[in-house]
């Protein structure tokens, strides 16, 4: 057992003695209790919350705090500590004439405002050896991402939600000086998009992704696209543009299924961001980052639905909406 632990056990025994003494005296009124220790490590443990420390220290600190309040503990220098007279050994005739043994330090007879305060509130290095390591674990569940795609109709909003979740996880893992604060950066938003696309691909293209990982020939549509998995586990389109002087997303766009909520949100995002372009222009813009299977059909369905909603909204403003319009499938 280490010396700081032994000193803590001594403080625990001392607190029991104080509690026993206070519970058995009835004719004397005790207004305040003062405890003294020359161990700065023990005092640091006692003045902190027990949950911070390992089991051995935490149990004894909790017991001491139940018997004696933490603010009652004070620091005394070893040179004027009366307990050292007995622990370090003295002859009987020396005890008779030893004033510190009988009366304590000279300043003890003065008011407590004049008592020395040599103990620093800073925690010594030896204290951290008993500090309990806390491990945080945060994961994204499939229900969480799927719920976001079904709950929100804006891809940018979903990206911001996932970005803040990823930032929270990152800040838990890193030190305070490395934590991210402030507005979301482009890198954070892009990572959130990667997480969302990877989730959808694993949900829809799970069989082909497994074949690619096992280096087994996948289905015919994917063989034509020379698809591959990048370092983030995202399924992308291959081809002869890998040596072109273009951005990686342009050379190898991410694969998306035709009939999925994420695909419709992507089309809607590009449609609104680029001020409602035509179908061909919209397909070209999306191709700079995504490769949608049967893209024209997916774009036509999404754009028609958006235009129909816009038409119903205009008629509603003008007050000439027909009840049959509300029953049209979107």
Kinemage of the C-alpha trace (Angstrom):
@kinemage 1
@onewidth
@group {chain A} dominant
@subgroup {mainchain}
@vectorlist {calphas} color= white
{ca unk a 1} P 0.000 0.000 0.000
{ca unk a 2} L 1.334 3.432 -0.921
{ca unk a 3} L 2.157 6.086 1.689
{ca unk a 4} L -0.657 8.461 0.539
{ca unk a 5} L -3.154 5.617 0.992
{ca unk a 6} L -1.834 4.906 4.485
{ca unk a 7} L -2.179 8.597 5.355
{ca unk a 8} L -5.740 8.530 4.049
{ca unk a 9} L -6.494 5.508 6.248
{ca unk a 10} L -5.115 7.456 9.207
{ca unk a 11} L -7.431 10.364 8.361
{ca unk a 12} L -10.355 7.921 8.148
{ca unk a 13} L -9.511 6.492 11.591
{ca unk a 14} L -9.154 10.024 12.959
{ca unk a 15} L -12.598 10.989 11.621
{ca unk a 16} L -14.102 7.946 13.365
{ca unk a 17} L -12.470 9.018 16.641
{ca unk a 18} L -13.900 12.523 16.270
{ca unk a 19} L -17.385 11.197 15.518
{ca unk a 20} L -17.211 8.845 18.527
{ca unk a 21} L -16.007 11.642 20.793
{ca unk a 22} L -18.734 14.074 19.680
{ca unk a 23} L -21.471 11.494 20.097
{ca unk a 24} L -20.458 10.639 23.672
{ca unk a 25} L -19.986 14.064 25.245
{ca unk a 26} L -23.218 15.564 26.510
{ca unk a 27} L -22.105 18.233 28.946
{ca unk a 28} L -19.931 20.178 26.507
{ca unk a 29} L -21.156 22.089 23.492
{ca unk a 30} L -18.806 21.824 20.489
{ca unk a 31} L -19.267 24.719 18.078
{ca unk a 32} L -16.573 23.931 15.509
{ca unk a 33} L -14.220 21.096 14.683
{ca unk a 34} L -10.735 21.534 13.247
{ca unk a 35} L -8.727 18.649 11.779
{ca unk a 36} L -5.072 18.864 10.806
{ca unk a 37} L -2.898 16.865 8.442
{ca unk a 38} L 0.519 17.430 6.936
{ca unk a 39} L -0.326 15.275 3.873
{ca unk a 40} L -1.286 17.544 0.982
{ca unk a 41} L -2.304 14.492 -1.052
{ca unk a 42} L -4.776 13.360 1.598
{ca unk a 43} L -6.186 16.879 1.956
{ca unk a 44} L -6.646 17.120 -1.818
{ca unk a 45} L -8.598 13.875 -1.831
{ca unk a 46} L -10.781 14.904 1.118
{ca unk a 47} L -11.582 18.318 -0.384
{ca unk a 48} L -12.709 16.782 -3.693
{ca unk a 49} L -15.748 14.781 -4.688
{ca unk a 50} L -15.350 11.011 -4.055
{ca unk a 51} L -16.586 10.088 -7.550
{ca unk a 52} L -13.328 11.392 -9.051
{ca unk a 53} L -11.160 8.729 -7.405
{ca unk a 54} L -10.634 5.005 -7.667
{ca unk a 55} L -12.606 2.663 -5.438
{ca unk a 56} L -10.151 2.456 -2.507
{ca unk a 57} L -9.741 6.228 -2.197
{ca unk a 58} L -13.354 7.018 -3.078
{ca unk a 59} L -14.792 4.802 -0.317
{ca unk a 60} L -12.562 6.307 2.388
{ca unk a 61} L -13.041 9.885 1.219
{ca unk a 62} L -16.799 9.365 1.246
{ca unk a 63} L -16.596 7.930 4.769
{ca unk a 64} L -14.452 10.829 6.036
{ca unk a 65} L -16.806 13.433 4.525
{ca unk a 66} L -19.768 11.767 6.246
{ca unk a 67} L -18.029 12.056 9.643
{ca unk a 68} L -16.339 15.443 9.260
{ca unk a 69} L -17.066 18.194 6.750
{ca unk a 70} L -14.280 18.781 4.168
{ca unk a 71} L -13.920 22.453 5.129
{ca unk a 72} L -12.865 21.387 8.658
{ca unk a 73} L -9.595 19.960 7.378
{ca unk a 74} L -6.468 22.134 7.437
{ca unk a 75} L -2.813 21.806 6.656
{ca unk a 76} L -0.091 21.752 9.302
{ca unk a 77} L 3.598 21.754 8.525
{ca unk a 78} L 5.489 18.655 9.609
{ca unk a 79} L 7.924 20.707 11.725
{ca unk a 80} L 5.125 21.885 14.045
{ca unk a 81} L 2.982 18.761 13.943
{ca unk a 82} L 2.571 17.365 17.503
{ca unk a 83} L 1.825 13.884 16.135
{ca unk a 84} L 5.375 13.634 14.871
{ca unk a 85} L 6.672 13.740 18.430
{ca unk a 86} L 5.236 10.267 19.055
{ca unk a 87} L 5.627 8.779 15.616
{ca unk a 88} L 9.300 9.717 15.289
{ca unk a 89} L 10.142 8.634 18.824
{ca unk a 90} L 11.092 10.542 21.981
{ca unk a 91} L 12.334 9.595 25.443
{ca unk a 92} L 9.830 9.886 28.339
{ca unk a 93} L 11.745 12.722 30.001
{ca unk a 94} L 11.584 14.667 26.726
{ca unk a 95} L 7.802 14.383 26.598
{ca unk a 96} L 7.483 15.960 30.032
{ca unk a 97} L 9.143 19.171 28.928
{ca unk a 98} L 7.990 19.196 25.278
{ca unk a 99} L 5.608 22.138 24.886
{ca unk a 100} L 4.460 21.208 21.386
{ca unk a 101} L 3.300 17.787 22.585
{ca unk a 102} L 1.190 19.282 25.371
{ca unk a 103} L 0.006 22.552 23.824
{ca unk a 104} L 0.484 22.156 20.082
{ca unk a 105} L 1.974 24.816 17.791
{ca unk a 106} L 2.309 28.321 19.293
{ca unk a 107} L -0.102 29.879 16.795
{ca unk a 108} L -2.871 27.469 17.875
{ca unk a 109} L -3.621 29.670 20.883
{ca unk a 110} L -4.231 32.664 18.631
{ca unk a 111} L -7.384 33.433 16.625
{ca unk a 112} L -7.951 31.289 13.575
{ca unk a 113} L -7.544 34.326 11.316
{ca unk a 114} L -3.854 34.365 12.188
{ca unk a 115} L -3.309 30.665 11.543
{ca unk a 116} L -0.931 29.892 8.670
{ca unk a 117} L -2.532 28.879 5.410
{ca unk a 118} L 0.253 27.102 3.601
{ca unk a 119} L -1.873 24.545 1.801
{ca unk a 120} L -2.400 25.315 -1.882
{ca unk a 121} L -5.716 24.598 -3.585
{ca unk a 122} L -3.834 23.185 -6.566
{ca unk a 123} L -3.920 19.390 -6.747
{ca unk a 124} L -0.454 17.774 -6.406
{ca unk a 125} L 0.789 15.493 -9.146
{ca unk a 126} L 0.659 12.400 -6.905
{ca unk a 127} L -3.098 12.872 -6.482
{ca unk a 128} L -3.838 12.123 -10.134
{ca unk a 129} L -2.482 8.587 -9.743
{ca unk a 130} L -5.706 7.695 -7.948
{ca unk a 131} L -7.958 9.559 -10.372
{ca unk a 132} L -10.554 7.369 -12.009
{ca unk a 133} L -10.447 7.243 -15.781
{ca unk a 134} L -13.847 7.875 -17.329
{ca unk a 135} L -14.531 6.484 -20.780
{ca unk a 136} L -17.329 7.916 -22.921
{ca unk a 137} L -18.816 6.005 -25.796
{ca unk a 138} L -21.252 7.478 -28.279
{ca unk a 139} L -22.550 5.781 -31.400
{ca unk a 140} L -25.074 6.439 -34.115
{ca unk a 141} L -27.856 3.887 -34.275
{ca unk a 142} L -29.622 2.973 -37.472
{ca unk a 143} L -32.912 4.147 -35.987
{ca unk a 144} L -31.405 7.578 -35.309
{ca unk a 145} L -30.238 8.208 -38.884
{ca unk a 146} L -33.320 6.640 -40.399
{ca unk a 147} L -35.494 8.783 -38.139
{ca unk a 148} L -33.698 11.950 -39.262
{ca unk a 149} L -34.277 11.121 -42.931
{ca unk a 150} L -37.963 10.539 -42.312
{ca unk a 151} L -38.516 13.448 -39.932
{ca unk a 152} L -36.846 16.319 -41.799
{ca unk a 153} L -37.364 17.409 -45.389
{ca unk a 154} L -34.112 19.389 -45.677
{ca unk a 155} L -30.755 17.756 -46.338
{ca unk a 156} L -28.824 20.741 -44.992
{ca unk a 157} L -30.709 20.555 -41.689
{ca unk a 158} L -29.943 16.837 -41.361
{ca unk a 159} L -26.269 17.587 -42.046
{ca unk a 160} L -26.177 20.212 -39.290
{ca unk a 161} L -27.796 17.865 -36.761
{ca unk a 162} L -25.324 15.061 -37.502
{ca unk a 163} L -22.415 17.542 -37.536
{ca unk a 164} L -23.222 18.740 -34.026
{ca unk a 165} L -23.526 15.131 -32.839
{ca unk a 166} L -20.129 14.287 -34.344
{ca unk a 167} L -18.613 17.414 -32.794
{ca unk a 168} L -19.985 16.414 -29.394
{ca unk a 169} L -18.385 12.961 -29.702
{ca unk a 170} L -15.112 14.498 -30.873
{ca unk a 171} L -15.020 16.974 -27.982
{ca unk a 172} L -15.549 14.157 -25.485
{ca unk a 173} L -12.544 12.293 -26.859
{ca unk a 174} L -10.153 15.242 -27.064
{ca unk a 175} L -8.623 17.592 -24.535
{ca unk a 176} L -10.163 20.992 -23.932
{ca unk a 177} L -7.541 22.772 -26.043
{ca unk a 178} L -8.408 20.546 -29.043
{ca unk a 179} L -12.198 20.834 -28.787
{ca unk a 180} L -14.186 22.425 -31.597
{ca unk a 181} L -16.491 25.363 -30.933
{ca unk a 182} L -18.292 27.999 -32.944
{ca unk a 183} L -19.966 27.667 -36.310
{ca unk a 184} L -19.856 24.425 -38.244
{ca unk a 185} L -17.106 24.189 -40.839
{ca unk a 186} L -17.346 22.777 -44.352
{ca unk a 187} L -15.298 19.756 -43.272
{ca unk a 188} L -17.752 18.946 -40.467
{ca unk a 189} L -20.746 19.236 -42.789
{ca unk a 190} L -19.022 17.045 -45.382
{ca unk a 191} L -18.280 14.373 -42.765
{ca unk a 192} L -21.946 14.394 -41.779
{ca unk a 193} L -22.899 13.884 -45.440
{ca unk a 194} L -20.446 10.965 -45.681
{ca unk a 195} L -22.015 9.355 -42.604
{ca unk a 196} L -25.509 9.693 -44.074
{ca unk a 197} L -24.579 8.373 -47.517
{ca unk a 198} L -22.661 5.442 -46.035
{ca unk a 199} L -25.674 4.521 -43.896
{ca unk a 200} L -28.032 4.539 -46.895
{ca unk a 201} L -25.605 2.555 -49.043
{ca unk a 202} L -25.171 -0.114 -46.371
{ca unk a 203} L -28.942 -0.303 -46.115
{ca unk a 204} L -29.669 -0.593 -49.853
{ca unk a 205} L -26.476 -1.983 -51.420
{ca unk a 206} L -25.420 -4.274 -48.564
{ca unk a 207} L -25.034 -7.384 -50.761
{ca unk a 208} L -22.829 -5.657 -53.350
{ca unk a 209} L -20.755 -3.905 -50.682
{ca unk a 210} L -20.086 -7.270 -49.044
{ca unk a 211} L -18.978 -8.690 -52.392
{ca unk a 212} L -16.619 -5.756 -52.948
{ca unk a 213} L -15.085 -6.288 -49.516
{ca unk a 214} L -14.604 -9.982 -50.265
{ca unk a 215} L -13.277 -9.123 -53.751
{ca unk a 216} L -16.029 -11.125 -55.410
{ca unk a 217} L -17.661 -9.930 -58.676
{ca unk a 218} L -20.739 -7.879 -57.824
{ca unk a 219} L -23.954 -7.408 -59.807
{ca unk a 220} L -23.903 -6.251 -63.425
{ca unk a 221} L -24.894 -2.571 -62.905
{ca unk a 222} L -22.055 -2.092 -60.447
{ca unk a 223} L -19.541 -3.851 -62.679
{ca unk a 224} L -20.374 -1.411 -65.485
{ca unk a 225} L -19.733 1.521 -63.160
{ca unk a 226} L -16.427 0.045 -61.900
{ca unk a 227} L -17.635 0.788 -58.399
{ca unk a 228} L -15.269 0.664 -55.409
{ca unk a 229} L -15.174 1.498 -51.698
{ca unk a 230} L -13.135 4.528 -50.663
{ca unk a 231} L -11.228 4.911 -47.367
{ca unk a 232} L -14.422 6.059 -45.607
{ca unk a 233} L -16.339 2.963 -46.724
{ca unk a 234} L -18.462 4.917 -49.231
{ca unk a 235} L -19.417 3.262 -52.499
{ca unk a 236} L -18.231 5.349 -55.447
{ca unk a 237} L -18.131 5.186 -59.244
{ca unk a 238} L -14.806 4.304 -60.827
{ca unk a 239} L -13.866 4.855 -64.473
{ca unk a 240} L -11.154 6.482 -66.528
{ca unk a 241} L -11.300 9.899 -64.859
{ca unk a 242} L -9.122 8.853 -61.915
{ca unk a 243} L -6.082 10.537 -63.499
{ca unk a 244} L -7.954 13.728 -64.410
{ca unk a 245} L -7.115 16.993 -62.666
{ca unk a 246} L -10.502 17.202 -60.962
{ca unk a 247} L -11.837 17.022 -57.425
{ca unk a 248} L -12.278 13.537 -55.994
{ca unk a 249} L -16.079 13.862 -55.787
{ca unk a 250} L -16.238 14.855 -59.455
{ca unk a 251} L -14.028 11.975 -60.605
{ca unk a 252} L -15.708 9.430 -58.356
{ca unk a 253} L -19.245 10.495 -57.375
{ca unk a 254} L -21.042 8.696 -54.553
{ca unk a 255} L -23.639 6.125 -55.565
{ca unk a 256} L -27.249 6.643 -54.521
{ca unk a 257} L -30.310 4.445 -55.133
{ca unk a 258} L -33.123 5.798 -57.271
{ca unk a 259} L -35.983 5.247 -54.844
{ca unk a 260} L -34.841 6.474 -51.438
{ca unk a 261} L -35.637 9.437 -49.209
{ca unk a 262} L -31.996 10.607 -49.230
{ca unk a 263} L -31.994 10.685 -53.048
{ca unk a 264} L -35.092 12.870 -53.099
{ca unk a 265} L -33.564 15.184 -50.478
{ca unk a 266} L -30.374 15.509 -52.542
{ca unk a 267} L -32.334 16.357 -55.691
{ca unk a 268} L -34.463 18.852 -53.787
{ca unk a 269} L -31.357 20.447 -52.227
{ca unk a 270} L -29.654 20.945 -55.617
{ca unk a 271} L -32.940 22.079 -57.177
{ca unk a 272} L -33.472 24.814 -54.581
{ca unk a 273} L -29.825 25.843 -54.251
{ca unk a 274} L -29.450 26.397 -57.999
{ca unk a 275} L -32.758 28.297 -58.381
{ca unk a 276} L -34.881 25.574 -60.008
{ca unk a 277} L -32.883 24.645 -63.153
{ca unk a 278} L -34.156 22.363 -65.893
{ca unk a 279} L -33.916 18.538 -65.598
{ca unk a 280} L -30.770 18.230 -67.749
{ca unk a 281} L -28.954 21.016 -65.927
{ca unk a 282} L -30.022 19.605 -62.593
{ca unk a 283} L -28.724 16.168 -63.555
{ca unk a 284} L -25.360 17.659 -64.535
{ca unk a 285} L -25.066 19.568 -61.246
{ca unk a 286} L -25.901 16.499 -59.158
{ca unk a 287} L -23.378 14.433 -61.125
{ca unk a 288} L -20.585 16.605 -59.732
{ca unk a 289} L -21.016 14.804 -56.405
{ca unk a 290} L -23.558 11.969 -56.707
{ca unk a 291} L -24.323 9.212 -59.180
{ca unk a 292} L -28.009 8.314 -58.919
{ca unk a 293} L -29.162 5.059 -60.484
{ca unk a 294} L -31.844 5.956 -63.073
{ca unk a 295} L -31.156 9.606 -62.327
{ca unk a 296} L -33.520 11.109 -64.908
{ca unk a 297} L -36.481 9.169 -63.602
{ca unk a 298} L -35.720 10.123 -60.002
{ca unk a 299} L -35.271 13.786 -60.973
{ca unk a 300} L -38.493 13.838 -62.954
{ca unk a 301} L -40.508 12.371 -60.077
{ca unk a 302} L -38.996 14.763 -57.530
{ca unk a 303} L -39.237 17.909 -59.666
{ca unk a 304} L -42.827 17.162 -60.656
{ca unk a 305} L -43.739 16.719 -56.985
{ca unk a 306} L -42.020 20.009 -56.071
{ca unk a 307} L -43.740 21.896 -58.916
{ca unk a 308} L -47.106 20.436 -57.983
{ca unk a 309} L -46.696 21.525 -54.379
{ca unk a 310} L -45.672 24.985 -55.565
{ca unk a 311} L -48.751 25.170 -57.827
{ca unk a 312} L -51.064 24.163 -54.965
{ca unk a 313} L -49.406 26.734 -52.718
{ca unk a 314} L -49.942 29.518 -55.259
{ca unk a 315} L -53.575 28.586 -55.697
{ca unk a 316} L -54.026 28.529 -51.943
{ca unk a 317} L -52.639 32.073 -51.695
{ca unk a 318} L -54.915 33.258 -54.482
{ca unk a 319} L -57.905 31.608 -52.773
{ca unk a 320} L -58.940 29.511 -55.793
{ca unk a 321} L -57.680 26.109 -54.648
{ca unk a 322} L -59.772 23.136 -55.690
{ca unk a 323} L -60.364 20.393 -53.141
{ca unk a 324} L -59.434 17.785 -55.753
{ca unk a 325} L -55.899 19.214 -55.943
{ca unk a 326} L -55.252 18.155 -52.368
{ca unk a 327} L -55.986 14.533 -53.280
{ca unk a 328} L -53.365 14.328 -56.013
{ca unk a 329} L -50.581 11.852 -55.204
{ca unk a 330} L -47.193 13.482 -54.669
